[in-house]
Amino acid sequence: MRLLGFMAMKTLIAFYSRRGENYVSGDIKVLKKGNTECVAEMIKEQLADADVFQIETVQTYSDSYMTCIEEAKAELHAGERPVLKADCDPSAYDTIILGYPNWWGHVPMCVLTWLEAHDFAGKTIIPFCTHEGSGMGSTEKDIRTACLLANLKPGTAIHGTNAPRAQKSVEAIVALAK
Ligand SMILES: Cc1cc2nc3c(=O)[nH]c(=O)nc-3n(C[C@H](O)[C@H](O)[C@H](O)COP(=O)(O)O)c2cc1C
């Protein structure tokens, strides 16, 4: 007789987030912790068994908000794929909760560096995006293009200013992962 083993679902919370000067409801403020990082931590509190991977670039962006938006715009237009400090192999995970800020209506290019380096076929991707008014923008399209055969769930957009109070959105994201 063949015994069927029980395979536990494994979830990875992968995110990119930038600390430093940012645009917060009309003002430039210094964020000690990025908005997306804040939401990722709230998700981790609900999903204790999930692993966490923070996407970080070797070359960091300017601390100045105004300079950073120009750097990001140039990277987007050049279609760059910034080099990452570390990699994470997603093959061991069934579900990937993917968080990032909306940058010029798109995912930051470093998120594509990571997505394009791996095979997400058959994996469930649950995107969430923090923003200052543009919502998800074209980010779900970006993810779909990079991960053609993934099971892409509808994204959750969270206004960056509200990140510390995004409990309801966090619960919705966690429910999709269960
Ligand atoms: C380079 C850059 C580009 C941005 N572009 C947009 C945008 O097009 N639309 C928008 O709503 N917010 C935009 N924002 C605001 C961020 O999406 C928002 O502040 C987000 O919560 C930042 O997340 P983080 O702190 O995790 O990096 C931009 C911010 C930066 C730094």
The ligand as a MOL file (V3000), in Angstrom:
LIG
                    3D

  0  0  0     0  0            999 V3000
M  V30 BEGIN CTAB
M  V30 COUNTS 31 33 0 0 0
M  V30 BEGIN ATOM
M  V30 1 C 10.9730 56.5160 -7.1880 0
M  V30 2 C 9.5730 56.6740 -6.7070 0
M  V30 3 C 8.5250 56.6810 -7.6190 0
M  V30 4 C 7.2060 56.7440 -7.1640 0
M  V30 5 N 6.1950 56.7220 -8.0820 0
M  V30 6 C 4.9050 56.7150 -7.6400 0
M  V30 7 C 3.8240 56.6310 -8.5540 0
M  V30 8 O 3.9980 56.6140 -9.7800 0
M  V30 9 N 2.5610 56.5990 -8.0550 0
M  V30 10 C 2.3080 56.6430 -6.7090 0
M  V30 11 O 1.1490 56.5810 -6.3140 0
M  V30 12 N 3.3220 56.7100 -5.8110 0
M  V30 13 C 4.6100 56.7570 -6.2380 0
M  V30 14 N 5.6350 56.8070 -5.3300 0
M  V30 15 C 5.3220 56.7830 -3.8970 0
M  V30 16 C 5.5300 55.3900 -3.3190 0
M  V30 17 O 4.8920 54.4010 -4.1080 0
M  V30 18 C 4.9780 55.2940 -1.9030 0
M  V30 19 O 5.4890 56.3210 -1.1000 0
M  V30 20 C 5.3000 53.9290 -1.2950 0
M  V30 21 O 4.4790 53.7130 -0.1720 0
M  V30 22 C 6.7540 53.8180 -0.8670 0
M  V30 23 O 6.9810 52.5470 -0.3380 0
M  V30 24 P 8.2920 52.1750 0.4650 0
M  V30 25 O 8.3770 53.1190 1.6450 0
M  V30 26 O 8.0730 50.7730 0.9060 0
M  V30 27 O 9.4500 52.3030 -0.4670 0
M  V30 28 C 6.9410 56.8210 -5.7580 0
M  V30 29 C 8.0110 56.8570 -4.8630 0
M  V30 30 C 9.3050 56.7920 -5.3120 0
M  V30 31 C 10.4500 56.8300 -4.3230 0
M  V30 END ATOM
M  V30 BEGIN BOND
M  V30 1 1 1 2
M  V30 2 1 2 3
M  V30 3 2 2 30
M  V30 4 2 3 4
M  V30 5 1 4 5
M  V30 6 1 4 28
M  V30 7 2 5 6
M  V30 8 1 6 7
M  V30 9 1 6 13
M  V30 10 2 7 8
M  V30 11 1 7 9
M  V30 12 1 9 10
M  V30 13 2 10 11
M  V30 14 1 10 12
M  V30 15 2 12 13
M  V30 16 1 13 14
M  V30 17 1 14 15
M  V30 18 1 14 28
M  V30 19 1 15 16
M  V30 20 1 16 17
M  V30 21 1 16 18
M  V30 22 1 18 19
M  V30 23 1 18 20
M  V30 24 1 20 21
M  V30 25 1 20 22
M  V30 26 1 22 23
M  V30 27 1 23 24
M  V30 28 2 24 25
M  V30 29 1 24 26
M  V30 30 1 24 27
M  V30 31 2 28 29
M  V30 32 1 29 30
M  V30 33 1 30 31
M  V30 END BOND
M  V30 END CTAB
M  END
